Amino acid sequence: MKANVGTLDRILRIAAGLVLIALAATGTVGWWGWLGVVPLATGLFRFCPAYTLLGINTCPLKQ
């Protein structure tokens, strides 16, 4: 797996994932809040399968 999630994208994914999981754990939102695991995982692993399918890469080029 080649990294295709850049730094800003990674930070936003991790933050959104943690917020959704916290809201689901406290009962503020329904079961769908547990879907925050997906952006959390893609942010932690720096790889998004959807980006690969769409040909998107937010990682800066390594020199």
ROSE-4610 file (N, C-alpha, C; in Angstrom, 1 decimal, always signed):
// ROSE-4610
residu = [M/M/M/K/K/K/A/A/A/N/N/N/V/V/V/G/G/G/T/T/T/L/L/L/D/D/D/R/R/R/I/I/I/L/L/L/R/R/R/I/I/I/A/A/A/A/A/A/G/G/G/L/L/L/V/V/V/L/L/L/I/I/I/A/A/A/L/L/L/A/A/A/A/A/A/T/T/T/G/G/G/T/T/T/V/V/V/G/G/G/W/W/W/W/W/W/G/G/G/W/W/W/L/L/L/G/G/G/V/V/V/V/V/V/P/P/P/L/L/L/A/A/A/T/T/T/G/G/G/L/L/L/F/F/F/R/R/R/F/F/F/C/C/C/P/P/P/A/A/A/Y/Y/Y/T/T/T/L/L/L/L/L/L/G/G/G/I/I/I/N/N/N/T/T/T/C/C/C/P/P/P/L/L/L/K/K/K/Q/Q/Q]
num = [1/1/1/2/2/2/3/3/3/4/4/4/5/5/5/6/6/6/7/7/7/8/8/8/9/9/9/10/10/10/11/11/11/12/12/12/13/13/13/14/14/14/15/15/15/16/16/16/17/17/17/18/18/18/19/19/19/20/20/20/21/21/21/22/22/22/23/23/23/24/24/24/25/25/25/26/26/26/27/27/27/28/28/28/29/29/29/30/30/30/31/31/31/32/32/32/33/33/33/34/34/34/35/35/35/36/36/36/37/37/37/38/38/38/39/39/39/40/40/40/41/41/41/42/42/42/43/43/43/44/44/44/45/45/45/46/46/46/47/47/47/48/48/48/49/49/49/50/50/50/51/51/51/52/52/52/53/53/53/54/54/54/55/55/55/56/56/56/57/57/57/58/58/58/59/59/59/60/60/60/61/61/61/62/62/62/63/63/63]
x = [+0.8/+0.0/+0.9/+0.7/+1.5/+0.6/+1.3/+0.5/+0.0/-1.3/-2.0/-2.8/-2.6/-3.3/-2.2/-2.4/-1.4/-1.6/-0.8/-0.8/-2.1/-2.5/-3.7/-5.0/-5.0/-6.1/-6.1/-4.9/-4.8/-5.3/-4.9/-5.3/-6.8/-7.4/-8.9/-9.6/-9.1/-9.7/-9.7/-8.5/-8.4/-9.3/-9.3/-10.2/-11.7/-12.1/-13.5/-13.9/-13.0/-13.2/-13.3/-12.5/-12.5/-13.8/-14.2/-15.4/-16.6/-16.7/-17.9/-17.9/-16.8/-16.7/-17.1/-16.6/-17.0/-18.5/-19.0/-20.5/-21.3/-20.8/-21.6/-21.4/-20.3/-20.0/-20.9/-21.1/-21.9/-23.4/-23.8/-25.2/-25.8/-25.0/-25.4/-26.0/-25.3/-25.8/-26.1/-26.7/-27.0/-25.8/-26.1/-25.1/-24.2/-24.7/-23.9/-22.6/-22.6/-21.4/-20.2/-20.4/-19.3/-18.7/-19.3/-18.6/-17.4/-17.2/-16.0/-14.7/-14.9/-13.7/-13.1/-13.8/-13.3/-12.4/-12.8/-11.8/-10.7/-10.9/-9.8/-8.8/-9.2/-8.3/-7.5/-8.2/-7.6/-6.6/-6.9/-5.9/-4.7/-4.9/-3.8/-2.9/-3.5/-2.7/-2.2/-2.7/-2.3/-2.6/-3.6/-4.0/-5.5/-6.1/-7.5/-7.8/-8.5/-8.8/-9.6/-10.5/-11.3/-10.4/-9.4/-8.4/-7.7/-7.4/-6.7/-7.6/-8.9/-9.8/-10.1/-10.1/-10.3/-9.1/-7.9/-6.7/-6.3/-6.7/-6.4/-5.2/-4.3/-3.2/-2.9/-3.1/-2.9/-1.5/-0.7/+0.6/+1.5/+2.4/+3.4/+4.4/+4.9/+5.9/+7.2/+7.7/+9.0/+10.1/+11.1/+12.3/+13.5]
y = [-1.2/+0.0/+1.2/+2.0/+3.3/+4.4/+5.2/+6.3/+7.3/+7.6/+8.5/+9.6/+9.7/+10.7/+11.6/+12.9/+13.9/+14.3/+15.2/+15.6/+16.3/+17.3/+18.0/+17.0/+16.3/+15.3/+14.3/+13.9/+12.9/+13.4/+14.7/+15.3/+15.4/+15.9/+16.0/+14.7/+13.7/+12.4/+11.8/+11.9/+11.4/+12.2/+13.5/+14.3/+14.0/+13.9/+13.6/+12.2/+11.2/+9.9/+9.8/+10.5/+10.5/+11.2/+12.3/+13.0/+12.1/+11.5/+10.6/+9.4/+8.8/+7.7/+8.2/+9.3/+9.9/+10.2/+10.7/+11.0/+9.7/+8.7/+7.4/+6.8/+6.9/+6.3/+6.9/+8.2/+8.9/+8.9/+8.3/+8.2/+9.4/+10.4/+11.6/+11.4/+10.5/+10.1/+8.6/+8.1/+6.7/+5.9/+4.7/+3.7/+4.1/+5.0/+5.4/+6.2/+6.7/+7.4/+6.5/+5.1/+4.2/+4.1/+4.6/+4.7/+5.6/+6.3/+7.1/+6.3/+5.0/+4.1/+4.1/+4.3/+4.3/+5.5/+6.8/+7.9/+7.8/+7.3/+7.1/+6.2/+5.0/+4.0/+4.5/+5.2/+5.7/+6.8/+7.6/+8.6/+8.0/+7.0/+6.4/+5.6/+4.9/+4.1/+4.9/+6.2/+7.1/+6.5/+5.6/+5.0/+5.0/+5.4/+5.4/+4.7/+3.5/+2.7/+3.5/+4.4/+5.2/+6.1/+6.7/+7.6/+6.8/+5.6/+4.7/+4.5/+4.2/+4.0/+5.2/+6.4/+7.7/+8.3/+7.8/+8.4/+9.6/+9.8/+11.0/+10.7/+11.6/+11.5/+12.9/+13.0/+14.2/+14.3/+13.2/+13.2/+14.1/+14.8/+15.6/+14.6/+15.0/+14.2/+14.1/+12.9/+12.8/+13.0/+13.8/+14.1/+13.2]
z = [+0.0/+0.0/+0.0/-1.0/-1.1/-0.5/+0.4/+1.0/+0.0/+0.1/-0.8/+0.0/+1.3/+2.1/+2.7/+2.4/+2.8/+4.3/+4.7/+6.2/+6.6/+5.9/+6.3/+6.2/+5.1/+4.9/+6.0/+6.4/+7.5/+8.8/+9.2/+10.4/+10.4/+9.3/+9.3/+9.4/+8.8/+8.9/+10.3/+10.9/+12.3/+13.2/+13.1/+14.0/+13.7/+12.5/+12.2/+12.7/+12.5/+13.0/+14.5/+15.2/+16.7/+17.2/+16.6/+17.0/+16.8/+15.6/+15.3/+16.3/+16.6/+17.6/+19.0/+19.4/+20.7/+20.8/+19.7/+19.7/+19.8/+19.1/+19.1/+20.5/+21.1/+22.4/+23.5/+23.4/+24.4/+24.1/+23.0/+22.6/+22.0/+21.7/+21.0/+19.6/+18.9/+17.6/+17.6/+16.6/+16.5/+16.2/+15.7/+15.4/+14.2/+13.4/+12.2/+12.7/+13.9/+14.4/+14.5/+14.6/+14.6/+13.2/+12.2/+10.9/+10.9/+12.0/+12.2/+12.2/+12.4/+12.3/+11.0/+9.9/+8.6/+8.3/+8.6/+8.4/+9.4/+10.6/+11.5/+11.0/+10.5/+10.0/+8.7/+7.8/+6.6/+7.0/+8.0/+8.5/+9.2/+10.0/+10.7/+9.7/+8.7/+7.8/+6.6/+6.4/+5.3/+4.0/+3.9/+2.7/+2.6/+1.4/+1.2/-0.1/+0.0/-1.2/-2.2/-1.8/-2.7/-3.5/-2.8/-3.6/-4.7/-4.4/-5.4/-6.6/-6.4/-7.4/-8.3/-7.6/-8.3/-8.8/-8.5/-9.0/-8.2/-7.0/-6.2/-5.3/-5.1/-4.2/-3.6/-2.2/-1.6/-0.9/-1.0/-0.5/-1.3/-0.7/-1.5/-2.1/-3.3/-3.9/-3.1/-3.0/-2.2/-3.2/-2.8/-3.6/-3.3]
